[in-house]
Amino acid sequence: MKRIAIIGAGSWGTALAVISASAGHQVQLWSRNQKSIQIPSSVTVTSDLNAALDHAELVLFAAPSHAARELFTSIAPHLDEAAIIVSAAKGIEIETGKRISEIVNEVAGATNPFVCLSGPSFAKEVVAGHPTAIVAASKDAAAARTVQTELSVENLRIYTNADVIGTEIGGSVKNVMAIAAGMAAGLGFGSNSVAALITRGLAEITRLARREGAQVETLMGLAGLGDLVLTCTGELSRNRFVGVELGKGKRLEEIVAELSEVAEGIKTARAVKQLANRANLEMPIVNEVNAVLYDGKSAGDAVSELMSRPLREEA
């Protein structure tokens, strides 16, 4: 039995609390507003960050990525030296273009092992017992295996890899592609269009990830293609929902007001565009999503722009 702290009580943080408790661990779930959370009686909910982190052996970060710097600044002084930091957040910091692992390294130092937990996983389905497979990525093989062993349960199978960069980029940029896929659906386009967006979206993700030092195999696996397919096609995807509503002509402000949780792709789109521009990389889908989100371009015009680009070889 491990003592596990979960930071963030949204749908995925709550699901991780349920999973961890079912695996027999002692779980402390931190929430800014503990009265709003419904979880098993075996999970202790607290709004006291210090109490949640007390003697925690695994610290699972499941808050929105834009809160990572602030929260890890608060977390760092209270971490046990041997505690494994596990990030389940999927996003990139707008101001710096940094991934969660880079933020943690900058704020908390490289003392604690870091693991990125990612892959195709809707929280609601995991809690409902649907068979699910995800990835624990870490440069520290022992830390990855610990997360794999301690969090794998009957319906949740965890694989490991050593490619943190690819796993983080795959999990982050797929949310931008899901907005694009949603826009296509909102415009009334069918499976041909979504399949094209998924495929070309994967090409863009891979282009950026390789430039940052990722392994191609990671993008072909659960944290890349697997998560991309799920988020672009699944009805439970918040990012796809944003795209669908944009495709129907709704304003972003109206759509965000309807969401009960953060759609990471909205902020991540800007961060990814900045990364691509700095690296002089061509990411046309990311550019068009940004134009719709922030420049007032219609979803229909964005699709037309993509389809009228100069013809070229696929590879």
C-alpha positions in Angstrom: 0.0 0.0 0.0 1.3 3.4 -1.0 0.3 6.9 0.3 -0.9 8.8 -2.7 -1.6 12.5 -3.1 -3.8 13.6 -6.0 -3.7 17.3 -6.8 -6.8 18.3 -8.7 -10.3 17.0 -8.3 -11.7 17.3 -11.8 -13.0 14.3 -13.7 -9.6 12.7 -14.2 -8.3 13.5 -10.7 -11.4 12.0 -9.2 -11.0 9.0 -11.5 -7.4 8.5 -10.4 -8.6 8.7 -6.8 -11.1 6.0 -7.4 -8.5 3.8 -9.2 -5.9 4.3 -6.5 -8.4 3.5 -3.7 -9.5 0.4 -5.6 -5.9 -0.7 -5.8 -5.7 -0.6 -2.0 -3.8 2.6 -1.5 -4.2 5.4 1.0 -5.5 8.4 -1.0 -5.5 12.1 -0.2 -7.4 14.1 -2.9 -6.7 17.8 -2.9 -9.4 20.1 -4.1 -9.8 23.9 -3.9 -13.4 23.3 -3.1 -13.8 19.9 -1.2 -17.5 20.3 -0.7 -18.1 19.7 -4.4 -16.5 16.3 -4.7 -18.2 12.9 -4.5 -15.7 10.0 -4.1 -15.4 6.7 -2.2 -15.3 6.9 1.5 -11.8 5.4 1.4 -10.5 8.6 -0.2 -9.8 11.6 2.1 -10.6 14.9 0.4 -8.9 18.0 1.7 -8.4 21.7 0.6 -5.1 21.7 2.7 -2.3 21.2 0.2 0.2 20.4 3.0 -2.1 17.8 4.5 -2.5 16.1 1.1 1.2 15.9 0.5 2.1 14.6 4.0 4.4 11.6 3.5 3.0 11.1 0.0 5.0 8.5 -2.0 3.2 9.3 -5.3 2.1 12.8 -6.1 -0.4 12.7 -9.0 -0.9 16.1 -10.7 -4.3 16.2 -12.4 -5.1 20.0 -12.3 -5.3 22.1 -15.5 -1.9 22.6 -17.1 -2.1 26.4 -16.8 -2.1 26.0 -13.0 1.0 23.9 -13.0 3.6 26.5 -12.3 1.6 28.0 -9.4 0.8 24.7 -7.8 4.2 23.1 -8.2 5.7 26.2 -6.6 3.5 25.5 -3.6 4.1 21.8 -3.7 7.9 21.7 -4.0 8.8 22.6 -0.4 6.6 19.8 1.0 7.7 16.9 -1.2 9.3 13.9 0.3 12.8 13.4 -1.2 11.8 10.0 -2.7 8.3 11.0 -3.8 7.5 10.2 -7.5 5.8 13.1 -9.3 3.2 11.9 -11.8 1.7 14.3 -14.3 -1.7 13.5 -15.7 -2.1 17.0 -17.2 -2.1 17.5 -20.9 -1.0 21.0 -21.9 1.8 23.4 -22.7 2.5 26.7 -20.9 1.6 29.6 -23.2 4.0 32.1 -21.7 7.1 29.9 -22.1 6.2 27.0 -24.4 7.3 24.6 -21.7 5.9 21.1 -21.0 4.9 20.0 -17.5 8.1 18.1 -17.0 10.1 21.3 -17.8 8.0 23.4 -15.4 8.5 20.8 -12.7 12.3 20.7 -13.3 12.4 24.5 -13.2 10.3 25.0 -10.1 10.9 21.9 -8.0 14.2 20.8 -9.3 15.2 17.4 -10.8 15.5 15.7 -7.4 12.2 13.7 -7.6 11.5 11.2 -10.3 9.0 12.4 -12.9 6.5 10.3 -14.7 4.0 11.4 -17.4 0.8 9.5 -17.4 -1.0 9.8 -20.7 -3.0 7.9 -23.3 -6.6 7.4 -24.6 -8.7 7.6 -21.4 -12.0 9.3 -20.8 -12.3 9.5 -17.0 -16.0 8.5 -17.0 -15.3 5.3 -18.9 -12.4 4.3 -16.6 -14.5 4.7 -13.5 -17.3 2.7 -15.2 -14.9 -0.2 -15.6 -14.3 0.0 -19.4 -11.0 -1.7 -20.4 -8.4 1.1 -20.9 -4.7 1.2 -21.8 -2.4 4.2 -21.1 1.3 4.9 -20.8 3.6 5.9 -17.9 6.6 7.6 -19.4 9.8 8.4 -17.5 13.6 8.6 -17.9 13.6 6.8 -14.6 12.6 3.2 -15.5 12.1 2.2 -11.9 9.7 5.1 -11.3 7.7 4.2 -14.4 7.5 0.6 -13.3 6.3 1.7 -9.8 3.5 3.8 -11.4 2.6 0.9 -13.7 2.5 -1.6 -10.8 0.7 0.5 -8.3 -2.0 2.0 -10.5 -2.8 -0.8 -12.9 -6.1 -2.4 -11.9 -8.5 -4.9 -13.5 -9.7 -2.5 -16.2 -6.7 -0.2 -16.5 -3.6 -1.5 -18.1 -0.5 0.7 -18.0 2.5 0.4 -20.3 5.8 2.1 -19.8 8.2 4.0 -22.1 11.2 6.3 -21.6 10.0 9.1 -24.0 8.6 11.9 -21.8 8.9 14.4 -24.6 6.9 12.5 -27.1 4.3 11.4 -24.5 3.8 15.0 -23.3 3.6 16.5 -26.8 1.3 13.8 -28.1 -1.1 14.3 -25.1 -1.1 18.1 -25.5 -1.3 18.7 -29.2 -4.0 16.1 -29.8 -6.4 18.5 -28.0 -5.8 21.1 -30.7 -6.5 18.5 -33.4 -9.7 17.5 -31.6 -11.0 21.1 -31.9 -10.3 20.9 -35.6 -12.1 17.5 -35.9 -15.0 18.9 -34.0 -15.2 21.9 -36.3 -15.5 19.5 -39.3 -18.3 17.7 -37.5 -20.0 20.9 -36.6 -19.9 22.0 -40.2 -21.8 18.8 -41.1 -18.8 17.0 -42.7 -18.5 13.2 -42.3 -16.0 10.5 -41.7 -13.8 11.3 -44.7 -13.0 14.8 -43.2 -12.4 13.6 -39.7 -10.1 10.8 -41.0 -8.1 13.3 -43.0 -7.8 15.6 -40.0 -6.6 12.8 -37.7 -4.0 11.6 -40.2 -2.7 15.0 -41.1 -2.9 16.1 -37.5 -0.7 13.2 -36.5 1.8 14.3 -39.1 1.9 17.8 -37.5 2.2 16.4 -34.0 5.0 14.1 -35.1 6.8 16.9 -36.9 6.9 19.0 -33.7 7.6 16.1 -31.4 10.6 14.9 -33.5 12.0 18.5 -33.5 11.8 18.5 -29.7 13.6 15.2 -29.5 10.8 12.6 -29.2 10.8 9.1 -30.7 8.5 8.4 -33.6 7.4 5.1 -32.1 5.8 7.1 -29.2 3.6 9.0 -31.6 2.4 5.8 -33.2 1.4 4.4 -29.9 -1.1 5.0 -27.1 0.1 8.5 -26.1 0.1 9.6 -29.8 -2.2 8.0 -32.3 -4.4 6.3 -29.6 -5.1 9.5 -27.7 -5.6 11.5 -30.9 -8.2 9.1 -32.3 -10.1 9.0 -29.0 -10.2 12.8 -28.6 -11.1 13.5 -32.2 -14.0 11.0 -32.3 -15.3 10.5 -28.8 -18.5 12.2 -27.7 -17.0 12.7 -24.2 -14.2 14.9 -25.6 -14.5 18.5 -24.3 -12.1 19.7 -27.0 -14.1 18.1 -29.7 -17.2 19.7 -28.2 -15.6 23.1 -28.5 -14.8 22.5 -32.2 -18.3 21.2 -32.9 -19.9 24.4 -31.4 -17.4 26.6 -33.3 -18.4 24.7 -36.5 -22.0 25.6 -35.8 -21.1 29.2 -35.6 -21.1 29.8 -31.8 -18.6 32.3 -30.3 -15.8 30.9 -28.1 -17.0 32.9 -25.1 -20.4 31.2 -25.3 -18.9 27.8 -25.6 -16.5 28.2 -22.7 -19.4 29.3 -20.5 -21.1 26.0 -21.2 -18.1 23.9 -20.1 -18.0 22.5 -16.6 -14.2 21.8 -16.9 -11.3 23.2 -18.9 -10.8 22.3 -22.6 -7.0 22.3 -22.7 -6.8 22.7 -26.4 -8.0 26.3 -26.3 -4.9 27.5 -24.5 -2.6 24.9 -25.9 -3.4 26.0 -29.5 -1.6 29.3 -28.8 1.4 27.6 -27.1 1.8 25.1 -30.0 1.6 27.8 -32.6 4.4 29.8 -30.8 6.5 26.7 -30.6 6.0 25.9 -34.3 6.9 29.5 -35.3 10.0 29.5 -33.2 11.1 26.2 -34.8 10.0 27.4 -38.3 7.8 24.3 -38.6 4.8 24.0 -40.9 1.6 23.2 -38.8 -1.3 24.4 -41.0 -4.1 22.7 -38.9 -2.7 24.4 -35.7 -2.6 27.7 -37.5 -6.2 27.5 -38.7 -7.5 26.4 -35.3 -5.8 29.5 -33.8 -7.3 31.7 -36.5 -10.8 30.5 -35.6 -10.2 30.7 -31.8 -8.5 34.1 -31.7 -8.8 35.9 -35.0 -12.5 35.7 -35.7 -12.1 33.4 -38.7 -15.1 31.1 -39.4 -14.6 27.4 -39.2 -15.8 27.1 -42.8 -13.2 29.5 -44.1 -10.5 27.6 -42.1 -11.5 24.3 -43.8 -11.4 26.0 -47.2 -8.0 27.4 -46.5 -6.7 23.9 -45.6 -8.2 22.3 -48.7 -6.8 25.0 -51.0 -3.2 24.8 -49.9 -0.7 24.0 -52.6 -0.6 20.3 -53.6 2.4 18.3 -52.4 3.7 14.9 -51.7 2.3 13.3 -48.5 5.7 12.5 -46.8 
